[in-house]
Amino acid sequence: MADFTLQKQDDGVAIITWDCPNKSMNVASFEAFRELEACIDQVISDDEIKGAVITSGKKDFAGGMDLNVLATMREQGGDNPAENLFNGIMDMHRFLRKIERAGMDPKTNKGGKPIAAALPGTAMGIGLEIPLATHRIFAANNPKAKIGLPEILVGLFPGAGGTTRVVRKVGAMAAAPILLEGKAMDPKKMKMAKIIDEMVDDPVTAAREWVLNATDADIVKPWDAKGYKMPGGAPYHPAGFMTFVGASAMVSGNTQGVYPAAKAMLSAIYEGALVPFDTALKIEARWFTKVLMDPVSSNMIRSLFINKQALEKGANRPDVADETVKKVGVLGAGMMGAGIALVSAKAGMQVVLLDQNMDAAERGKAYSESFMDKGIKRGKATADKKEALLAQITPTTDVADLAGCDLIIEAVFEDPAVKAEMTQKVEAVIPADCIFASNTSTLPISELAKASKRPEQFIGIHFFSPVEKMMLVEIIKGKETGDRAVAKALDYVRQIRKTPIVVNDARFFYANRCIIPYINEGIRMIGEGVNPALIENAARQLGFPVGPLQLVDETSIELGVKIAKATKAAMGDAYPDDAVDDVVFAMADLGRMGRKASAGFYDYDDKGKRTGLWSGLSDEFPQSDVQPAFIDVQHRLMFSQTLEAVRALEEGVLEDIREGDVGAILGWGFAPWSGGPFSWLDMLGAPYAAERCDQLEAAFGERFKCPELLREMAAKGQSFYLRFAEKTAA
């Protein structure tokens, strides 16, 4: 079956319908483009056809380009990948320009056939770039629809003419949030932004009527008309010049220079604004090719789209029957428990929220009420939806109310004895086939499972805070955890619309195992006399959302002290972080416990807002006269995490490098431009990475010792994604 079909109506209007077979959402491919071009050729050549409406056979218009196609275009180019990419992109431009010109005379701009787009719902990426090439865009009055160009979020920019057309249509300043931030908006806001032309109840009918009444002048795009001037001014215009100066500063500030797509897009906009439209498309294609040739874009596409989507669809799910959760019991109504109750209720589950006293349980439920109230204020929820959600949450102090649950998620105090007591109490009342999960962030699941009569049904489900905002969920298999428990956990995470990774049991699991060395390296450098601003800026210019000092303030220095003491007790003489403790314990003794105490490595005002690094840091920890090289600081922060990821893979804690990459980006914001720790090592190349480990070990200590796996790969000239290709392909 074809993706695009054409039907001639009695009134002479052709309806071109996009309806990808066996897919819930339309996605574009080069084969689909050829089908659409054949339809457009028929419209232009058939004298009986007066014009056309391009619409969708689904509730939405399109979700964008199949990024798997873009991910393979470079490889398909053989010895000339850039040429192959450029030619493919220019072919898209040629075809979309055919829609735009619609058979009109190149000199007189007359004789063309009107072509409109009718969007029933969401139109993203190429799903908006195609309509932008038509002569008028009609969108359904559908507040749930999202319209936008989100390519920048996966390391690309709109490269099928969307960048050039949006800027020429609304001007560079108005285009900035749509292009540089990738903002998706509802049809009403897109109408106000002048991206879509009409918002109607029946877009196909309205579009047909417009096609039948359109004149030659109606279908000439402004940039094809004589005397066109760019809204807001071109770069050589005083107003336009200031726009581009501001945009350049904004891009540099937001990307810290590590996301090439934003800079490339701004270059395409600036250079394209200085030349005629068709030349601007060629410039856009050249910059888009440059971005696609950069490993940053391919790594981001692979991790943030292809791998993430594969994990969400159950790439590593055991072959077990459906384990959809109907009723979940949440033990503990503190911040984590309240968040878990909220996301579970939002997913349609019945929730029993248990705590020691009723006031605490009610406060846990009130968290969902407050969340819905905020949604109502922003127009994203209604009073009816709030009432329905709250009706799904039952606060209680009675363990007996957990009867009938098919999943329990324990989120009580991080104490093995407390968790063991709660496990035994709950197992006495829940069904024999109920899966029991602990939300612990540090305690080994295999040890906690010893309190259970059914260790094969005991598993870890580690959420990140705040639960409703963080997209990653870490599922931890204990030594005796069975396949059904893993399937249950994965199905639950799918229901709450988050991304799961599955790891085997070990101290700190995967995420905390990697993030703690990042924090520790920053703290260690403070003790060495490294300027704290150098540490924080080195992290930010690697693309991390926060530096290690800010991160420890956010998570609390008090928690850091507790983790350090527990880890030292468990590891004894093998404990490697005494130098870190010297700093952390000193900060704790000074009462600087982090943001909650309004005093940590940063100072805070009376509203809890950061005001800057603590001025007393240099008094407490004097700075060295000679500061380290910037790249050394950055590599210490990067390798401290990355080598832990490799060790986790070596030890079998991590079973799939895709989970390692996706988990790192979503869990703690590991340099998203890199695609994750394994993608970053592939970007560096194993031989250089191993050599750099040796240099860092010699200069800074054994924690940078090259793992044997990486050493072996360096000797063989291997990369992670080629060595583990069979697993990732499956």
C-alpha positions in Angstrom: 0.0 0.0 0.0 1.1 3.5 -0.8 1.7 6.2 1.8 0.2 8.9 -0.4 -2.9 8.5 -2.6 -4.8 11.0 -4.8 -8.5 11.2 -5.4 -10.1 13.6 -7.9 -13.2 15.2 -6.7 -16.2 16.2 -8.8 -15.4 19.9 -8.2 -11.9 19.4 -9.7 -10.0 19.5 -6.4 -7.6 16.6 -5.9 -7.4 15.3 -2.3 -3.9 13.9 -1.6 -4.1 11.7 1.5 -1.1 10.8 3.6 -1.7 7.5 5.4 1.3 5.3 6.3 0.1 1.7 6.4 0.4 -0.1 9.8 1.5 3.0 11.6 -0.3 5.1 14.1 1.5 8.3 13.0 2.6 9.3 9.5 6.4 9.5 9.2 8.3 10.6 6.0 10.7 8.5 4.0 12.3 9.0 0.6 9.9 6.4 -0.9 7.0 8.4 0.4 8.4 11.6 -1.1 8.5 10.0 -4.5 4.8 9.0 -4.1 3.9 12.5 -3.1 5.8 13.9 -6.0 4.0 11.6 -8.4 0.7 13.0 -7.0 1.9 16.6 -7.4 3.0 15.9 -11.0 -0.5 14.5 -11.7 -2.1 17.7 -10.2 0.1 20.0 -12.4 -0.3 18.0 -15.6 -4.0 17.0 -15.5 -6.2 19.8 -17.0 -9.2 18.5 -15.1 -7.6 19.1 -11.8 -8.0 22.7 -10.5 -5.8 22.4 -7.5 -5.1 20.1 -4.5 -5.4 19.6 -0.8 -2.8 17.6 1.1 -4.2 16.0 4.2 -3.9 13.0 6.4 -5.9 9.8 6.8 -5.1 9.7 10.5 -6.0 11.9 13.4 -2.7 13.7 13.1 -0.9 15.0 10.0 2.7 13.7 10.6 5.2 13.1 13.3 8.2 14.0 11.2 11.0 12.3 9.2 11.9 8.7 9.9 15.3 9.5 11.6 16.5 6.0 10.8 16.6 7.2 7.2 18.9 10.2 8.1 21.0 7.9 10.3 21.8 5.7 7.3 22.2 8.3 4.6 25.8 9.0 5.4 26.7 5.3 5.3 24.9 4.9 2.0 27.2 7.5 0.5 30.2 5.2 0.4 33.3 7.1 -0.4 31.4 10.4 -0.9 29.0 10.6 2.1 28.8 14.4 2.1 27.9 14.5 -1.6 25.3 11.8 -1.2 23.7 13.7 1.7 23.8 17.0 -0.1 22.3 15.6 -3.3 19.5 13.9 -1.3 18.7 17.1 0.5 18.7 19.1 -2.7 16.3 16.6 -4.2 13.9 17.3 -1.3 14.3 21.0 -1.9 13.6 20.5 -5.7 10.4 18.6 -5.0 9.1 21.0 -2.3 9.9 23.9 -4.6 7.7 22.1 -7.2 4.8 22.2 -4.8 5.5 25.9 -4.1 5.7 26.9 -7.7 2.9 24.5 -8.7 3.4 24.9 -12.5 3.4 28.7 -12.6 5.3 30.6 -15.3 8.7 31.5 -13.9 8.6 35.0 -15.4 5.0 36.0 -14.8 4.2 34.0 -11.7 0.9 33.0 -13.4 -0.7 29.7 -14.4 0.0 27.8 -11.3 -2.5 25.5 -9.4 -3.3 26.2 -5.8 -2.2 23.6 -3.3 -3.3 23.8 0.3 -2.5 21.8 3.4 -5.2 20.6 5.8 -3.8 19.5 9.2 -6.2 17.5 11.3 -3.9 17.4 14.3 -0.2 17.3 15.2 2.3 18.3 12.5 6.0 18.1 13.5 9.3 18.4 11.6 8.9 17.4 8.0 5.2 17.3 8.8 5.3 21.1 9.0 7.9 21.6 6.3 5.7 20.1 3.6 2.7 22.4 4.5 5.1 25.4 4.6 5.8 24.7 0.9 2.0 24.8 0.1 0.2 28.0 -0.6 -2.0 28.0 2.5 -2.1 26.0 5.7 -5.4 25.2 7.3 -5.3 23.6 10.8 -8.1 22.0 12.7 -9.3 23.8 15.9 -7.7 21.1 17.9 -6.1 22.3 21.2 -4.4 18.9 21.7 -2.5 19.2 18.4 1.2 20.1 18.5 2.8 22.0 15.6 6.5 22.7 15.4 10.0 22.1 14.2 11.7 20.2 17.0 14.8 19.0 15.0 17.2 21.1 17.2 16.3 18.8 20.1 18.0 15.8 18.5 21.0 17.6 17.2 19.6 18.7 13.8 17.8 21.7 12.3 14.9 21.9 9.8 16.8 21.0 6.6 14.0 20.5 4.1 13.4 24.2 3.6 11.7 24.8 7.0 14.5 27.0 8.2 14.5 29.2 5.2 10.7 29.4 4.8 9.9 30.2 8.4 12.4 33.0 8.5 11.2 34.4 5.3 7.6 34.1 6.4 7.8 35.7 9.9 11.3 37.2 10.2 14.4 36.0 12.1 13.3 37.3 15.6 9.8 35.7 15.4 11.3 32.5 14.1 13.8 32.1 16.9 11.6 30.2 19.4 10.3 27.9 16.7 13.7 27.1 15.2 16.3 27.7 17.9 14.3 26.3 20.8 12.3 23.7 18.9 9.1 24.9 20.5 5.9 23.0 19.6 2.7 25.0 20.0 -1.0 24.4 19.6 -2.8 25.7 16.4 -4.0 28.8 18.0 -0.5 29.9 19.0 0.9 28.9 15.6 -1.8 31.1 14.0 -0.8 34.0 16.2 2.8 33.3 15.2 1.7 33.5 11.5 3.1 30.0 10.8 -0.3 28.6 9.9 -2.8 30.7 8.0 -6.2 29.5 9.1 -7.7 27.6 12.1 -11.0 26.0 11.3 -13.3 23.2 12.5 -13.1 21.3 9.2 -9.7 22.0 7.5 -10.3 19.8 4.4 -13.6 21.5 3.5 -12.1 25.0 4.1 -9.0 24.2 2.1 -11.1 22.8 -0.8 -13.2 26.0 -0.9 -10.0 28.1 -0.8 -8.4 26.1 -3.7 -11.6 26.7 -5.8 -11.5 30.4 -5.3 -7.7 31.1 -5.2 -6.3 33.6 -7.7 -2.8 33.7 -9.3 -1.8 36.3 -6.8 -3.0 34.1 -3.9 -0.5 31.3 -4.6 2.7 33.4 -5.2 4.8 33.2 -2.0 6.0 36.6 -0.7 9.6 35.7 -1.4 8.8 35.0 -5.0 7.0 38.3 -5.5 8.8 41.4 -6.7 9.9 43.8 -4.0 9.9 41.2 -1.2 11.4 42.4 2.1 12.1 40.2 5.1 9.9 40.9 8.1 12.0 42.6 10.8 14.8 43.4 8.4 17.6 41.5 6.7 21.1 41.3 8.2 22.2 44.5 6.4 19.2 46.4 7.8 19.8 48.2 11.2 17.0 46.3 12.9 17.9 43.0 11.3 21.6 43.5 12.2 20.7 43.8 15.9 18.5 40.7 15.7 21.4 38.6 14.4 23.8 40.0 17.0 21.4 39.0 19.8 20.7 35.6 18.2 24.4 34.8 18.0 24.9 35.7 21.7 21.8 33.6 22.6 23.0 30.6 20.7 26.5 30.8 22.2 25.1 31.2 25.7 22.6 28.4 25.4 24.8 25.8 23.6 28.1 26.6 25.2 29.6 25.8 21.8 29.0 22.1 22.0 25.8 21.8 19.9 26.9 22.4 16.3 23.3 22.3 14.9 22.2 25.6 16.4 25.3 27.5 15.2 24.9 25.9 11.7 21.3 26.9 11.5 22.0 30.5 12.5 24.7 30.6 9.8 22.2 29.2 7.2 19.6 31.8 8.3 22.1 34.7 8.2 23.8 33.7 4.9 20.4 32.7 3.3 18.9 36.1 4.1 21.5 37.8 1.9 20.7 36.0 -1.3 17.7 35.0 -3.4 15.4 32.2 -2.2 16.7 29.3 -4.3 20.3 30.1 -3.4 19.2 30.3 0.3 17.9 26.7 0.0 21.3 25.6 -1.4 23.0 27.3 1.6 20.6 25.6 4.0 21.4 22.2 2.4 25.1 22.8 2.7 24.9 23.6 6.4 22.5 20.7 7.0 24.9 18.4 5.3 27.7 19.7 7.5 25.6 18.9 10.6 24.7 15.4 9.4 28.4 14.7 8.8 29.2 15.7 12.3 29.3 12.7 14.7 27.4 14.9 17.3 24.2 14.7 15.2 24.4 11.0 14.4 25.1 10.2 18.1 22.2 12.4 19.3 19.9 10.8 16.7 21.0 7.3 17.7 20.7 7.8 21.5 17.9 10.3 21.8 15.7 8.9 19.1 16.5 5.4 17.8 17.9 3.8 21.0 15.5 5.7 23.3 12.5 4.6 21.3 13.8 1.0 21.1 14.1 0.8 24.9 10.6 2.3 25.4 9.2 -0.3 23.0 10.7 -3.1 25.1 13.9 -3.9 23.3 15.2 -5.9 26.4 11.8 -7.1 27.7 11.7 -10.8 28.5 9.3 -12.9 26.4 6.5 -12.9 29.0 2.8 -12.3 28.6 1.4 -8.8 29.1 1.9 -7.5 32.6 0.0 -4.2 32.5 -0.5 -2.8 36.0 -4.0 -2.1 37.2 -3.6 -1.4 40.9 -0.3 -0.2 42.5 0.5 0.2 46.1 2.9 2.9 47.1 4.6 2.5 50.4 5.7 5.9 51.8 4.0 9.2 51.0 7.1 11.4 51.1 8.4 13.3 48.1 9.3 10.2 46.1 6.2 8.2 47.1 3.9 11.2 46.3 5.5 11.6 42.9 5.2 7.9 42.1 1.5 8.0 43.1 1.0 11.0 40.9 2.5 9.5 37.7 0.7 6.2 38.4 -2.7 7.9 38.7 -2.0 10.0 35.6 -1.5 6.7 33.7 -4.9 5.5 34.8 -4.0 3.1 37.6 -5.7 2.8 40.9 -3.2 3.9 43.6 -3.1 3.0 47.3 -0.8 5.4 49.1 0.3 4.0 52.4 2.1 5.8 55.3 2.5 5.5 59.0 0.0 8.2 59.8 -2.9 9.6 58.0 -1.7 13.2 57.9 1.4 12.1 56.0 -0.7 10.0 53.6 -3.0 12.9 52.9 -0.1 15.2 52.3 1.2 12.7 49.8 -2.1 12.8 47.9 -2.2 16.6 48.2 1.0 16.7 46.1 -1.1 15.4 43.2 -3.8 18.0 43.9 -1.2 20.8 43.9 0.2 19.4 40.6 -3.3 19.4 39.0 -4.0 22.9 40.3 -0.9 24.2 38.6 -2.0 22.4 35.4 -5.4 24.1 35.5 -3.8 27.5 35.9 -1.7 26.9 32.8 -4.7 25.6 30.8 -3.2 22.0 30.7 -5.8 20.4 32.9 -9.4 20.8 34.0 -11.3 20.6 37.2 -13.0 17.3 36.0 -9.6 15.8 35.2 -8.3 16.8 38.6 -11.3 15.2 40.4 -10.9 12.0 38.3 -7.2 11.7 39.1 -7.6 12.4 42.8 -10.4 9.7 42.9 -7.8 7.2 41.8 -5.5 7.8 44.9 -6.5 6.2 48.2 -4.4 7.5 51.2 -4.3 5.0 54.1 -2.4 3.7 57.1 -3.9 0.2 56.8 -1.7 -2.4 55.1 -4.8 -4.5 54.5 -5.9 -1.9 51.8 -3.1 -3.2 49.6 -5.0 -6.4 48.9 -5.7 -6.6 45.2 -2.6 -4.7 44.1 -0.6 -6.3 41.3 2.5 -4.1 41.9 3.9 -2.7 45.1 6.5 0.1 45.0 8.2 0.7 48.3 9.6 4.2 48.9 10.2 4.3 52.6 13.3 5.5 54.5 16.7 4.2 53.2 17.3 1.8 56.0 17.5 -2.0 55.3 15.8 -2.9 58.6 12.8 -0.6 58.0 12.5 -1.9 54.4 12.7 -5.5 55.5 10.0 -5.0 58.1 7.7 -3.3 55.6 8.3 -6.1 53.0 7.2 -8.8 55.4 4.1 -6.8 56.6 3.0 -6.2 53.0 3.6 -9.7 51.7 1.3 -11.0 54.3 -1.7 -9.3 52.6 -0.9 -8.9 48.9 -1.8 -11.5 46.3 0.8 -14.3 45.9 1.6 -13.2 42.3 2.0 -9.5 43.2 5.4 -8.0 42.2 7.3 -6.2 44.9 9.6 -3.3 43.9 11.9 -1.1 46.0 12.7 2.5 45.0 16.0 2.4 46.7 18.8 4.5 45.1 21.8 2.8 46.9 20.9 -0.4 48.7 21.6 -3.7 46.9 18.4 -5.3 45.7 19.7 -8.8 46.4 20.1 -8.0 50.0 16.7 -6.3 50.4 15.1 -9.4 48.7 16.3 -11.6 51.5 13.4 -10.2 53.6 10.9 -11.5 50.9 9.3 -14.9 50.7 9.2 -14.5 46.9 12.7 -13.2 45.9 11.9 -14.1 42.2 9.1 -11.4 42.4 11.3 -8.8 44.1 12.9 -6.1 41.9 14.3 -2.5 42.1 12.5 0.4 40.4 14.7 3.4 40.9 13.0 6.8 40.1 14.8 10.0 39.8 13.6 13.2 41.6 11.3 14.9 40.8 9.5 11.8 39.6 7.0 13.6 37.4 9.7 15.5 35.5 12.6 13.0 35.2 12.2 10.7 32.2 14.5 7.9 33.3 13.6 4.9 35.4 16.3 2.4 36.4 15.1 -1.2 36.8 17.4 -3.4 38.9 17.5 -7.1 38.8 18.5 -8.9 42.0 20.3 -12.3 41.9 17.0 -14.2 42.1 14.7 -11.7 40.2 12.6 -13.6 37.6 11.6 -12.6 34.1 8.0 -11.8 35.1 9.1 -9.2 37.6 11.3 -7.6 34.9 8.4 -7.6 32.4 6.1 -6.1 35.1 8.5 -3.3 35.8 9.0 -2.6 32.1 5.3 -2.6 31.4 4.7 -0.3 34.3 7.3 2.2 33.1 5.8 2.1 29.6 2.4 2.9 31.2 3.8 6.0 32.9 5.4 7.1 29.7 9.0 7.1 30.9 12.2 5.5 29.5 13.5 2.3 31.3 16.9 0.8 31.5 17.5 -2.6 33.0 20.6 -3.3 35.0 22.0 -6.0 37.3 22.4 -5.5 41.0 25.5 -3.8 42.4 26.3 -1.0 44.8 24.9 2.2 43.4 23.5 0.3 40.3 24.4 2.2 37.1 23.3 5.8 37.3 24.6 6.7 40.8 27.7 4.6 40.2 28.6 7.0 37.4 27.3 10.3 38.8 29.0 10.0 42.2 32.5 10.0 40.6 31.5 13.2 38.6 30.5 14.9 41.8 33.6 13.6 43.7 36.0 14.8 41.0 34.7 18.3 41.3 34.9 18.2 45.1 38.4 16.6 44.9 39.6 19.5 42.7 38.3 22.0 45.3 40.6 20.3 47.8 43.5 20.6 45.4 43.0 24.3 45.1 41.4 24.5 41.6 39.3 27.6 41.1 35.6 26.6 41.6 34.4 28.7 38.7 36.9 26.9 36.5 35.3 23.5 37.6 31.7 24.6 37.1 32.3 26.3 33.7 34.3 23.3 32.5 31.3 21.2 33.2 28.8 23.6 31.6 30.9 23.9 28.5 30.8 20.1 28.2 27.0 20.4 28.0 26.2 19.3 31.5 23.1 21.1 32.9 24.8 21.8 36.2 28.4 21.6 37.4 29.4 19.1 40.1 29.4 21.6 42.9 25.9 22.9 42.1 24.7 19.3 41.7 26.0 18.3 45.2 24.3 21.4 46.6 21.0 20.3 44.9 21.2 16.7 46.2 22.5 18.0 49.6 25.9 17.8 51.2 24.3 16.0 54.2 23.3 13.2 51.9 26.8 13.1 50.5 28.2 12.7 54.0 25.7 9.8 54.7 26.6 8.0 51.5 30.4 8.5 52.1 30.1 7.0 55.6 28.0 4.0 54.4 30.4 3.4 51.5 33.5 3.6 53.6 32.0 1.1 56.1 31.2 -1.3 53.3 34.5 -1.0 51.5 37.0 -0.6 54.4 40.6 -0.1 53.4 39.6 -0.2 49.7 37.7 3.1 50.1 39.2 5.5 47.5 37.6 8.9 48.4 39.3 10.2 51.6 40.4 13.3 49.8 36.7 14.0 48.8 35.6 13.4 52.4 38.1 16.0 53.7 36.2 18.7 51.8 32.6 17.3 52.2 33.0 16.8 56.0 34.5 20.2 56.4 31.6 21.8 54.6 29.2 19.8 56.8 31.0 21.0 60.0 30.5 24.5 58.8 26.8 23.9 58.5 26.9 24.4 54.7 24.6 21.4 53.8 23.5 22.6 50.4 20.5 24.4 48.9 18.1 23.1 51.6 20.2 24.9 54.2 20.6 28.0 51.9 24.3 27.4 52.2 26.7 25.1 50.4 29.3 25.5 47.7 27.0 28.3 46.5 25.4 31.2 48.4 21.6 31.7 48.3 19.2 34.5 49.0 16.2 34.3 51.4 14.1 32.8 48.7 16.5 30.0 48.0 17.9 31.4 44.7 21.6 30.9 44.0 23.5 34.2 44.1 26.9 32.8 43.2 29.7 30.6 44.5 30.4 30.9 48.2 32.9 33.7 48.7 34.4 31.8 51.6 35.4 28.8 49.6 38.9 30.2 48.8 39.4 31.0 52.5 38.5 27.5 53.5 40.2 25.8 50.5 43.0 28.1 49.2 43.4 28.2 45.5 46.7 27.3 43.9 48.7 29.9 42.2 48.9 27.8 39.0 45.6 26.5 37.7 45.3 23.4 35.6 44.6 23.4 31.8 40.9 23.7 31.0 41.0 20.5 28.9 42.4 18.6 31.9 39.6 19.7 34.1 37.1 18.7 31.5 38.7 15.3 30.9 38.8 14.6 34.6 35.0 15.3 34.8 34.2 13.2 31.7 36.5 10.3 32.2 35.6 9.9 35.8 32.0 9.0 34.7 32.8 7.3 31.4 35.2 4.8 32.9 32.7 3.8 35.5 30.2 3.1 32.6 32.8 0.9 31.0 33.5 -0.9 34.2 29.7 -1.4 34.7 29.6 -3.0 31.3 32.7 -5.2 32.0 31.2 -6.4 35.3 27.8 -7.2 33.7 25.9 -4.6 35.7 25.1 -3.0 32.4 24.0 -5.5 29.7 23.3 -3.1 26.7 25.4 0.0 25.7 22.2 1.6 24.5 20.9 1.6 28.1 24.2 3.0 29.2 24.0 5.9 26.7 20.3 6.7 27.1 20.4 6.3 30.8 23.3 8.7 31.2 21.7 11.5 29.2 18.2 11.2 30.7 19.4 10.3 34.2 21.9 12.9 35.0 22.3 15.0 31.9 25.5 13.5 30.6 26.7 15.8 27.8 23.7 15.1 25.4 25.7 16.3 22.4 28.0 13.3 22.8 25.2 10.7 22.6 26.3 9.2 26.0 29.5 7.8 27.5 29.9 4.9 25.0 29.2 7.2 22.0 31.7 9.7 23.4 34.4 7.1 23.6 33.6 6.0 20.0 33.9 9.7 19.0 37.3 9.9 20.7 38.4 6.5 19.3 39.5 3.7 21.7 43.3 4.1 21.0 43.2 7.8 22.0 40.8 7.1 25.0 43.2 4.4 26.3 46.2 6.7 25.9 44.4 9.5 27.7 43.5 7.2 30.6 47.2 6.4 31.0 48.0 10.1 31.1 45.3 10.9 33.6 46.2 7.9 35.8 49.8 9.1 35.9 48.8 12.6 36.8 45.8 12.1 39.1 45.6 8.6 40.3 44.5 5.0 39.9 40.8 5.9 39.5 41.6 6.8 35.8 43.2 3.4 35.1 42.1 2.1 31.7 39.6 -0.7 31.9 40.8 -4.0 30.3 37.8 -3.9 27.9 38.8 -0.5 26.6 42.5 -1.5 26.4 41.6 -4.5 24.3 39.4 -2.5 22.0 42.2 0.0 21.6 44.6 -2.7 20.5 42.0 -4.1 18.0 40.9 -0.7 16.8 37.3 -1.4 17.8 34.4 0.9 18.7 31.6 0.1 21.2 28.8 0.3 18.6 30.6 -2.0 16.2 31.8 -4.5 18.8 28.3 -4.7 20.3 26.5 -4.3 17.0 24.6 -7.6 17.2 23.0 -6.6 20.5 22.1 -3.1 19.4 20.8 -4.3 16.1 18.5 -6.8 17.8 
